[in-house]
Amino acid sequence: MSISELSSKVENDKVLVLERIFDAPRDLVFNMFKDPEHLKHWWGPAGWELPVCRIDFRPGGTWLYCMKCMDRNQGEYYGMESCGKAVYKDIIEPELIAYTDYFSDADGQIDENMPASAITLDFIDLGGKTKLVNRSEYVSAEALKTVLDMGMLEGITETWNRLEEHLKEVK
């Protein structure tokens, strides 16, 4: 796998595994996921901003975020908001972040009609570079299919592209 190349695979019909190598030290890549000031620069697909990003970065803490489409060229998505709430389960700095990610409204009320995912982010030190492994486990194959059909894979690819660009700016 080369830098900037995203690989994805599905395990057991309900676990999506994404991997990518970033040309930045592990501590810096890890920090991108815990600092709201960094997240505002890269979280979300191209053309989306992050006007709401509140983080209580500790096990049991939460992360509330709302993305908003600011790109008029995205047609029906322009002006749309998409919010989520994460509840952190485990944090081992700078190696691992585990959390449950929910669809929510801007107040953090969880949308029970949408699939939640148990996410584990592993940050693997490659001597100045970082391999990021994202495991997203869903309750069923149908739940995974729901988010894939919503364009989640394209969205995370664009999001990680934005992360790569932000890392270049701050390195």
N, C-alpha and C positions, 0 to 999 in steps of 0.2 A: 504494500500500500504506500503510495507516495503522499507527500504533504498536500493538503487541500482536497484529497480524494476521499469521499464519503463511501464507506461500505455499509451495506445493510443486509440483514438476514432475519428470518423468522424461525424461532425455536418453539417446539411444542405447540404450534398453531396459535399461541397467544402471547409470545414474548418477542418484541422487536429489539434487535441488537444493532446499534449504530456505532461505527468506529471511524475516527479520523485522527490524523497526526497534525498537530499544530507546531509551527516553527517558533516556539516560545517556551521558556522554562515553566516547569510544573507549577511553582508558586504563583506565577503571574496568571496562568490559565485558570487555576483554582480561584484566585481572587476575582476573576471576571464573573464568577457565579455567586459571589457573596456580597459584592459592593454595588448598591443601587446606582451609584454614579457611573459605573462601568456598564451595567446592564442596560441603562437608558440609551447607550450608544449602539447596541447590537442585538438586543433581544427582539425577536419577531422577524417575519419575512421582509423582503425588500419592499420599500414603500410604506412600511408601518412604523409608527413611533410608539414609545412607551411612556405616556403621560402619568400613569400611576404605577409606582414600584415601591412598595413598603416591605422591608425585610426585618424579621427578628431571627437572626441567624444562629440558631441553637436547636438541639433536639427538643421537639415539642413546640418550637417556634413556627411562625408562618411567614409566607411570602405571598402578598397580594399584588397582582399585576393586571393592568389593562392595556391592551394594544389598540391602536386606532389607525385605520388606513388613511394615509394622507396623500396618496397617489391617485390623482384624477384619472389616470390611464387604466386603473383597475376596475373601472366601470361600476358595477353593482356593489363592489366592496368599498368604494370610496366613502369615507365617513363612518364605516362600520366599526364597532368596537368588539373586542373579544377579550374576556377576562378569565383569569384563573387564580386558583388559590392552592398553594402548596403547603403541606404540613411536614416539617422536617422530622425524620425518624432517627437518623444517625449522621454524624459529621466527624470525620477523622481528617483533620487538616494536615497536609494538602493532598490527601490520598483519595477521599471518598465523600460523597454527599448522597444520602438516601432520603427520599421523600415520596409522599403520595401527592399526585397532581390531580386536581379537580377542575372541571369547568365551573365557573361561578359568575355572579353578577359583580358590579363595581363595589358592592358593600361586603363581598366575601361570602355571600349566601351560596352554598353549593347547589349546582343543578343536578339533581338526582336522576334526571332523564338521560344524562350524558355519561359515557364511560370514564371512570377514574383509572389512573395508572400508577403502579408502584414503580418508581424510577430509582435506579442506582447509577450514579456517575462515578466511574473509576478514572483517576488521573494517574497515568503511568509515566514515570520519569524516563526519558530516553536521552539523557545527557544533553540538555539544552533545548530539546524538543519534548513535546508531550503528546502521548497517545490518549485520547479521550474515548472511553467506552461507555455508551449510554444503553442501559438495559431497561426497557419499559414493559412491564408485565401487566396484562389485562385479565379480567375475570374469565373471559371466554374468547374464542376465535372471532365470534361475531362482534364483540366490543373492539377488538383490534381492527377488524375490517371496517367498522364505522369510522374510526379516526383516519385510517388510510384513505378511505373514500372521500373524506373531507379535505384531502390534500396535505395531511400532516407530514409526509415524507418530503414533499417539495418544500414545505414551510421550514422544516428543520434544516434542510440543505441550504436554503437561502439564509437562515439564521446563523448557521455555522460559517457561511461565507462572510457574513457581516462581522462575526467574531474574529475571523482571520484578519480582516481589514483593520478592525479596532486594535488587535494585538500589534499589528505593524506600526500603528500610530503611536502607541504608548511605550513600545520597547525602547 
